[in-house]
Amino acid sequence: MLTEEQKLELQEAVAVAFEAAKQKEVEEHPVTRKVTGGETEDKAWTGGAESLEGDPKGGFKSFGHFAMSLIQADPKSGGQVAPELKNWLAVSKTAGYMEEGDLAQGGYLVPTEFASTLLEKSLEMSIVRGRAAIQPMKSNRITIAADVDADHSTNYFGGITIYRPGEGGQKTPKNPTFGQISLTLHKLTGLCHVSDELLEDSAIALEANLTRKFSTAIAFVEDDDFLNGTGANQPVGAINAANPSLVTVTAETGQGAASIVAENVIKMYARMYPAGAGKAIWIANIETFPQLATMVLAVGTGGIPVWTPGNSLAGTPYNQLMGRPLILTEKCQALGTAGDIAFIDFSQYVIGEKTGGAGIKVATSIHFRFDYDEQSFRFVMRYDGSPTWLSALTPKRGSATLSPFVVLNSTRT
């Protein structure tokens, strides 16, 4: 049995030997990626570990090129490891550890440019991420300070009181109060197996296909968490009851189940905190469209439409309510449920993501499904999200609380 000291000495010896082998591999197998039409000479990768580490594509021309190199490295395909793959292995391996950067241990890490492309695609499809505050996280958990500002009728920011003392009057010190918001990174994963035949016959189509499908799926689930998450191994959603600052507007008496009327929209707007009215957006389930399109305000014994365009069904439906953008989405709750329509200022929502490792991490293995003639691709994302308000706000004058997060009550009869 080796002692701890002997284990450390052995680990150091292995690390030294690996570094020597790594350097030898790079020297014996230099790779040159030629300049393409979209590149300039100073951006082209010219081989060697130092240059390769600075190349976000890892020496490959495309994700399809990377996938085809994996097929060629498969023993069933002849076991020919392309020079690009050898060099990528040399810089992606961590000395002294068994990991996916080692071909013999299960696969290769995907170069960063192809992984970041997935995140960029997900950003285009998200409602919340592009509108929320982003909090970088160096560790798995972070606690950030939050203002306590629940009641303007007596003070501000949880304690600040402004006085009007007369001449010679004593000044009384009052301090603000701070709360805390905790963010803990949660994991979102995806896994798919791709046949060798598909990789061989449709390498270019594979790149677009995997990018589109996984970026869409990841963006959808992440966005849904930011809206509806319960806080249990997932973010606290903006429209979930777990949000401590959520304001729920009471429905009109007799308006009917599974309905939305103009008075609902007007009263929801009135519950947005004033500074957020110019930043907030409406989100609603696509099922709510017939209700929105037929909303009327009573005039005498009749009513007038308040949302349908002036030329009725001949025109394109409006994409705003009360002057603010309206997004129809399947991520909101079903019609008649609290959260089927919401008015939200997402600048008051914070998203936590890993510093330096943010985004979607992608890895692939040529061994996991070896006996099925398939390559495996794994996608992992770690994130969290939370409202930044610890409670709704009682205004200086008036009894109705205000918030950046407003939904309609589900009790509609």
PyMOL commands that set and color helices and strands:
alter all, ss='L'
color gray80, all
select helices_A, chain A and resi 4-28+41-43+49-53+63-73+75-77+83-92+103-105+112-125+196-201+203-228+262-270+274-276+286-293+312-314+346-348+370-372
alter helices_A, ss='H'
color red, helices_A
select strands_A, chain A and resi 108-109+133-137+141-147+178-184+186-195+247-249+281-285+296-299+302-305+320-321+324-329+341-344+349-354+361-365+374-387+405-408
alter strands_A, ss='S'
color yellow, strands_A
deselect
rebuild
show_as cartoon
